[in-house]
Structure formats: structure tokens, C-alpha cells
């Protein structure tokens, strides 16, 4: 086994939706997306035997690229923008629009030239010919069981089945997701594993999936579409997004694993008041990740955003804020987690 680090770019890799870094099936190139919210987002191809890179597509956040995926022969790249599913030649050229989407959550290119994709945040999976055509449904949300979304599909090597992640209302996030396969010819679904998300089949005969920031491997029988043994951890400290059920890794057909290590996290801190001389006094003793504090006009209440369980909630302090008064009641006025029309929450 060889392990090496690649310095890609000074720009940050866009890593909130799907993997922002994937290897081609032949293992000769990698593609990645750069740029965060409000920045120009780019789709970049980098051959592993060269230092030069090629920008294949770019756009602002409203039209920027994310979730790249290769064709099986490595000659084409698929990707999505917030509104469209597209493809482009790996040698460059003009992107070709295949279908409209509404904040897609994953796509995969099959050996028979069929692309399976999640057209929206809360949807089942669709399929469409890579040459263009009319999308057809592949899976349907089981509303009786509270299913909210099917996402991050991957074609299996048999060319007849697709692996994907399911989240239901009973689960607070994708840590409690379900990994399933669906037969494309019949639409029959089968549960592979309960717990975890962003499952990917690898050439060793395993399914990799993520839970609590760790990649686990499950031995998997492609003929029976069944797990044949216990899971084992294979990679820790991976960059993940449990609020979206995505993770920053991918594996080529020849076994090249690409991943982004976990980014440095902001350390918890406390909120304090300061007088005109700069003397600080803690307001809330509990450390946390806070943002955007605002005082009411009368100076008696504080509203602040609090990051908890990957969501930003708005909290209001209902006590006098002068001189560190002793009464410490806090109550949430309204949680904004999951309600904002943001790419990062779904």
C-alpha cells in the first residue's frame, strides 16, 4: 500500500455537498471542486502524472459546480449546479445540460450509459441516459415509513444495482441513516446496513460507509447483495457532513482512495461583556460556538446564534445583561436549524 499527499490548490475545496475530490475510474486523474459560498466555484481536473491542472467549468454560487463524478471510461465528467445536471469532456469543452435539478444530492454514471441521480433535497432517485433524454423514476420515498430523502447513489459493478443512503423522519441526522440497494430492472429495494451514510462499494469486495467521522468497511457479496461479515474501521478523522449525509472520500476502480482529512474546528468559547476600560466579565459560563450576538434596544436581552449538532439555532437570554447578573435562564425562541434555504442544511 502506498500513501501520499497531494497539494491541490490555494483555494479551499468545496466540501459540503458530496465529495469535493474524486479519482477517475482508471486512477490516472483526480477531479475536485473549489470555492465556498459567495466565491467563484470551479471544477478542476488534475492528472496524477503532471503538475498542471485544467479548469473545466466555473461559476458563482448560484451556478457553481459540485458533486463531480466520472463516466466508467474516465472520458467524461458529470457534475451538478444548484439548478442543472451537466456533463463535460475530461479534455475540456462546453458543458452539456442533461436535466433540471433543485439542489441535487448525488449522481452516478453507470456502465450502460445511464446516470442515476437525486434531483432534489427531498426526493427519490431518477435515471436518465447520459446521451440525454427524459428522466425516469427509479425509487420513490416510502412516506408510510417517514422517508425524507434518497441520496448519494453509486452504481455497483454488476451494472444492475445502485447503492444509496436513506434518511427517515425518525433520525435526527444521517448518523442514523439506512444504506440500501435497488435493482434497476425491477425497482426492488433491499436494506444493506442500518446506521451510517455515504456508502461506496470498493474493488476489495467491501462497502465503505461513514459514522461518527470514521469510515467503516463491510464485506459485501455482490451476487446476493448482502453483507457477509462484521464492519471494521479503516479511516479516521475524515471530513464529513452528517447534516447532509456526505463525506469527503472516493475510490477508483483500481483501488485508489482519495480523501480530505478533517479540517480544524473552531474551539468553543464563552460570551462576555466588556466595559469601556476593556474589563471583560463572562455572561454565559458554558463554552460553545456562538455567532452574531445582538442586544435589544433596552439592553436587557441578548439574541445569539448557537451551533449545536451541525445546526445553527437562535437563542434568547431573558435576563438583565448588566454586570453579570446571577439569573441564568435561557430559552430557545425559535430553532432555525433545517429551515434555512441553505445548501448546507437538509
Secondary structure, DSSP 8 states (H G I E B T S, - for coil): ---------SS-B--SSS-SEEE-TTSSEEEEEE--TTS-EEEEEEETT-S-EEEEEEE-TTT--EEEEE-TTSSEEEEE-SSEEEEEETT----EEEEE-BS---EEE-TTSEEEEE-BSS--EEEEETT----EE-----GGGTEEEEEEEEE-TTSSEEEEEEEETT-SSGGG-EEEEEETTT--EEEEEES-EEEEEETTTEEEEEETTEEEEEEEETTTTEE-S--EEEE-SB-EETTTTEESEEE-TT--EEE-B-------EEEEEE-TT--EEEEEEEEE-EEEEEE-TTSS-EEEEEEETTEEEEEEE-S--GGG-S---EEEEE--TTTS--TT--
